[in-house]
Amino acid sequence: MKKTVVVGATDNPARYAYKAVHRLQQHGHEVVPVGIRKSEVGGKPIITDLSQPVDGVDTVTLYVGPQNQPYWYDYILSLQPKRIIFNPGTENHEFEKMASEANIETLHHCTLVMLATDSY
């Protein structure tokens, strides 16, 4: 299974990031929720301290709009994930280029759809 960091994690059940955490867990993936507000989702604390290391990350799935992504650039790149999923509304050419230069695959896709179609 793929260890996945959900950037933009929230305890709000109406948000797609919340749904993604739960669906990833339902599919057996280890989830690391990361966000700006301390809380918990899926029984896990949301990490707000960007100095907290996370090892062995396969995927970062983004639920943060491009205008707020620069705050996350260094953190996400430091995780050295195999891929970053830019969910609808998170597309960002500048960050995609940075990821590509760091040999990180980028995808424009929806994590929830990928899970539903067994293409995750």
Residue frames as qw, qx, qy, qz and C-alpha x, y, z in Angstrom:
[[0.000, 0.888, 0.460, 0.000, 0.00, 0.00, 0.00],
 [0.424, 0.509, 0.016, 0.749, 1.07, 3.57, -0.62],
 [0.344, -0.538, -0.396, 0.659, 1.95, 5.88, 2.27],
 [0.180, 0.652, 0.411, 0.611, 0.11, 9.08, 1.39],
 [0.186, -0.313, -0.321, 0.874, 0.43, 12.60, 2.77],
 [0.081, 0.759, 0.590, 0.264, -2.83, 14.54, 2.43],
 [0.266, -0.082, -0.116, 0.954, -1.93, 18.24, 2.28],
 [0.330, -0.231, -0.177, -0.898, -4.85, 20.40, 3.29],
 [0.382, -0.285, -0.875, 0.078, -6.26, 17.82, 5.68],
 [0.310, -0.309, 0.143, -0.888, -9.25, 18.93, 7.72],
 [0.110, 0.157, 0.908, -0.372, -11.78, 17.64, 10.20],
 [0.471, 0.343, 0.099, -0.807, -14.63, 19.11, 8.10],
 [0.558, 0.153, 0.815, 0.044, -16.64, 16.21, 6.59],
 [0.527, 0.772, 0.258, -0.244, -17.86, 18.45, 3.76],
 [0.106, 0.815, -0.475, -0.315, -14.32, 18.87, 2.36],
 [0.872, 0.376, -0.299, -0.090, -12.75, 16.57, -0.21],
 [0.239, 0.555, -0.716, 0.351, -9.54, 16.31, 1.83],
 [0.552, -0.244, 0.599, -0.527, -11.56, 14.79, 4.69],
 [0.913, 0.234, 0.093, -0.322, -13.18, 12.30, 2.29],
 [0.627, 0.580, -0.516, 0.068, -9.79, 11.45, 0.79],
 [0.132, -0.485, 0.765, -0.403, -8.29, 10.57, 4.19],
 [0.711, -0.041, 0.537, -0.452, -11.16, 8.18, 4.92],
 [0.875, 0.425, -0.055, -0.223, -11.22, 6.59, 1.45],
 [0.394, 0.622, -0.660, 0.153, -7.46, 6.09, 1.45],
 [0.330, -0.339, 0.772, -0.424, -7.75, 4.35, 4.82],
 [0.833, 0.171, 0.314, -0.423, -10.65, 2.21, 3.54],
 [0.808, 0.530, -0.252, -0.058, -8.38, 1.09, 0.70],
 [0.925, -0.259, -0.049, 0.273, -5.63, 0.14, 3.15],
 [0.505, 0.580, -0.156, 0.620, -3.22, 3.03, 2.55],
 [0.502, -0.458, -0.365, 0.637, -1.28, 4.59, 5.39],
 [0.119, 0.839, 0.278, 0.453, -2.37, 8.22, 5.63],
 [0.435, -0.283, -0.275, 0.809, -0.51, 11.18, 7.09],
 [0.078, 0.876, 0.430, 0.204, -2.87, 14.18, 7.33],
 [0.437, -0.155, -0.071, 0.883, -1.13, 17.56, 7.16],
 [0.033, 0.806, 0.464, 0.366, -2.81, 20.93, 7.49],
 [0.166, 0.499, -0.198, 0.827, -2.81, 24.34, 9.09],
 [0.538, -0.502, 0.164, -0.657, -5.20, 23.67, 11.99],
 [0.005, 0.207, -0.934, 0.292, -4.59, 21.22, 14.79],
 [0.782, -0.009, 0.121, -0.612, -7.34, 18.63, 14.87],
 [0.361, -0.187, 0.906, 0.116, -7.73, 15.04, 13.84],
 [0.710, 0.344, -0.192, -0.584, -9.20, 13.17, 10.92],
 [0.837, 0.201, -0.494, -0.124, -9.56, 9.45, 10.43],
 [0.860, -0.494, -0.093, 0.090, -8.37, 8.91, 13.98],
 [0.722, 0.067, -0.038, 0.688, -5.04, 10.60, 13.24],
 [0.187, -0.783, -0.130, 0.579, -3.79, 13.99, 14.38],
 [0.534, 0.805, 0.121, 0.230, -3.39, 16.57, 11.65],
 [0.675, -0.208, 0.007, 0.708, 0.29, 17.51, 11.49],
 [0.135, 0.977, 0.158, 0.044, 0.79, 21.26, 11.55],
 [0.403, -0.768, 0.389, 0.311, 4.52, 21.31, 12.35],
 [0.754, 0.633, -0.156, -0.075, 6.32, 21.25, 9.00],
 [0.068, 0.684, -0.714, 0.132, 9.59, 20.34, 10.72],
 [0.749, -0.170, 0.583, -0.263, 8.11, 16.96, 11.72],
 [0.107, 0.388, -0.805, -0.435, 9.75, 14.36, 9.45],
 [0.856, 0.196, 0.301, -0.370, 7.69, 11.84, 7.52],
 [0.162, -0.447, 0.810, 0.343, 9.65, 8.98, 5.97],
 [0.268, 0.089, 0.939, 0.194, 8.78, 6.60, 3.16],
 [0.440, 0.549, 0.275, -0.656, 6.21, 8.78, 1.41],
 [0.466, 0.242, 0.741, 0.418, 4.93, 7.38, -1.86],
 [0.104, 0.614, 0.535, 0.571, 2.31, 10.00, -2.70],
 [0.013, -0.317, -0.333, 0.888, 1.39, 13.55, -1.76],
 [0.082, 0.602, 0.698, 0.379, -2.16, 14.46, -2.67],
 [0.132, -0.010, -0.130, 0.983, -2.90, 18.18, -2.73],
 [0.100, -0.735, -0.662, -0.107, -6.07, 19.83, -1.46],
 [0.247, -0.684, -0.105, 0.678, -4.60, 23.34, -1.24],
 [0.492, 0.843, 0.216, -0.006, -5.22, 25.94, -3.94],
 [0.717, 0.370, -0.013, 0.591, -2.27, 27.21, -5.99],
 [0.016, -0.831, 0.087, -0.549, -2.34, 30.60, -4.24],
 [0.633, -0.682, 0.274, -0.244, -1.58, 28.88, -0.90],
 [0.981, 0.092, -0.082, 0.150, 0.87, 26.25, -2.17],
 [0.416, 0.683, -0.404, 0.445, 4.14, 28.26, -1.92],
 [0.508, -0.623, 0.415, -0.426, 3.93, 27.82, 1.87],
 [0.924, -0.136, 0.329, -0.141, 4.10, 24.05, 1.29],
 [0.679, 0.648, -0.344, -0.033, 6.71, 23.81, -1.51],
 [0.135, 0.609, -0.736, 0.262, 9.82, 23.12, 0.59],
 [0.595, -0.217, 0.648, -0.423, 7.99, 20.76, 2.92],
 [0.896, 0.310, 0.173, -0.265, 6.50, 18.66, 0.14],
 [0.625, 0.644, -0.437, 0.061, 9.74, 18.49, -1.82],
 [0.126, -0.578, 0.735, -0.332, 11.61, 17.50, 1.38],
 [0.809, -0.074, 0.460, -0.359, 9.36, 14.45, 1.69],
 [0.050, 0.406, -0.810, -0.420, 10.79, 13.16, -1.60],
 [0.735, 0.233, 0.513, -0.377, 7.54, 11.50, -2.67],
 [0.450, 0.079, 0.758, 0.465, 7.39, 9.38, -5.80],
 [0.070, 0.481, 0.583, 0.651, 4.44, 11.43, -7.03],
 [0.114, 0.273, 0.364, -0.883, 2.25, 14.43, -6.34],
 [0.114, 0.548, 0.782, 0.272, -1.43, 14.36, -7.27],
 [0.082, 0.080, 0.029, -0.993, -2.82, 17.75, -8.21],
 [0.179, 0.513, 0.824, -0.162, -6.52, 17.30, -7.49],
 [0.177, 0.688, 0.473, 0.521, -9.00, 19.47, -9.43],
 [0.193, -0.952, -0.136, -0.193, -8.47, 23.13, -8.56],
 [0.623, -0.693, 0.220, 0.289, -4.89, 22.63, -7.32],
 [0.781, 0.426, 0.165, 0.427, -3.09, 22.72, -10.67],
 [0.234, -0.926, 0.164, 0.248, 0.08, 24.82, -10.45],
 [0.772, 0.587, -0.142, 0.195, 2.59, 24.99, -13.31],
 [0.042, 0.797, -0.496, 0.343, 5.32, 26.54, -11.13],
 [0.616, -0.440, 0.594, -0.273, 5.15, 23.78, -8.51],
 [0.950, 0.247, 0.186, -0.053, 4.82, 21.04, -11.13],
 [0.571, 0.715, -0.325, 0.237, 8.05, 22.28, -12.71],
 [0.220, -0.679, 0.604, -0.354, 9.81, 22.27, -9.32],
 [0.839, -0.161, 0.467, -0.227, 8.60, 18.72, -8.68],
 [0.879, 0.475, -0.006, 0.040, 9.68, 17.56, -12.12],
 [0.311, 0.768, -0.475, 0.296, 13.15, 19.02, -11.56],
 [0.397, -0.491, 0.683, -0.367, 13.28, 16.98, -8.33],
 [0.289, 0.132, -0.917, -0.239, 12.36, 13.82, -10.30],
 [0.307, 0.233, 0.752, -0.535, 8.88, 13.65, -8.76],
 [0.029, 0.347, 0.794, 0.499, 6.04, 12.49, -10.99],
 [0.256, 0.217, 0.299, -0.893, 3.07, 14.84, -11.16],
 [0.040, 0.371, 0.883, 0.285, -0.49, 13.90, -12.01],
 [0.363, -0.031, 0.032, -0.931, -3.59, 15.97, -12.70],
 [0.452, -0.221, -0.834, -0.225, -6.22, 13.67, -11.31],
 [0.573, -0.512, 0.107, -0.631, -8.72, 13.18, -8.53],
 [0.021, -0.311, 0.900, -0.305, -7.59, 10.93, -5.71],
 [0.597, 0.108, 0.562, -0.561, -11.19, 9.90, -4.97],
 [0.787, 0.465, -0.139, -0.382, -11.79, 8.88, -8.59],
 [0.369, 0.524, -0.767, 0.033, -8.47, 7.04, -8.72],
 [0.262, -0.172, 0.854, -0.415, -9.44, 5.04, -5.64],
 [0.702, 0.274, 0.362, -0.549, -12.93, 4.31, -7.00],
 [0.780, 0.537, -0.207, -0.244, -11.49, 3.03, -10.29],
 [0.904, -0.282, 0.233, 0.220, -8.61, 1.06, -8.74],
 [0.655, 0.618, -0.034, 0.434, -6.05, 3.25, -10.53],
 [0.345, -0.914, 0.192, -0.098, -4.47, 4.69, -7.40]]
